[in-house]
């Protein structure tokens, strides 16, 4: 069961492959303040695909890694959220989830409720609610988010830069398209213009 494959769906800074590698093999992402332990199994993802999912992302709370608002997924928002699906083992997914929850790696979380019913709350924290957003090649596609919507908070330039580069890398978007997408998200809207974000992306 530990090697059972499933898809981790990333919609925030983990859209960027190099940044996500810190969750798998350990390290500190460029521009970030936090060092990640890495997974028990540090192999790269078995496959990856750009996807979209119903709903949207918004920025809220305050990131201890980047400062400013963090990206959260809300399936009730209008539109579609751009994401990237990584094929991991179940054990890898659990270790990524533990790091997002700021817990020690090594716990093999029971994900059966999320897989069967589409939603599972593992705790009260920021990324402790697991959602099933679909299936691909017979394997469940899982992501995690906050248990309820939080008031918007503007993200920082380093965080938006990482997200923007991740969108361009995963989806092949132009800098202008990535900037327009991010500037329209709650939390960023009214604080960042598409031109501002496009300048960050070079």
ABEGO torsion letter per residue (X at the ends): XAABBBBBBBABAAABAAAAAAAAAEEBBBGBABBBAEBABABBBABBBBBBBBEBBBBBEBBAAAEEBBBBBBAABBEBBBBBBBBBBAAAAAAAAAAAAGBBBGBBBBAAAAAAAGBBBABABAAABBBBAEBBGGBBBBBBBBABBBBBBBBBAAAAAAAAAAAAAAAGBBAAAAAAAAAABBGABGABBAAAAAAAAX
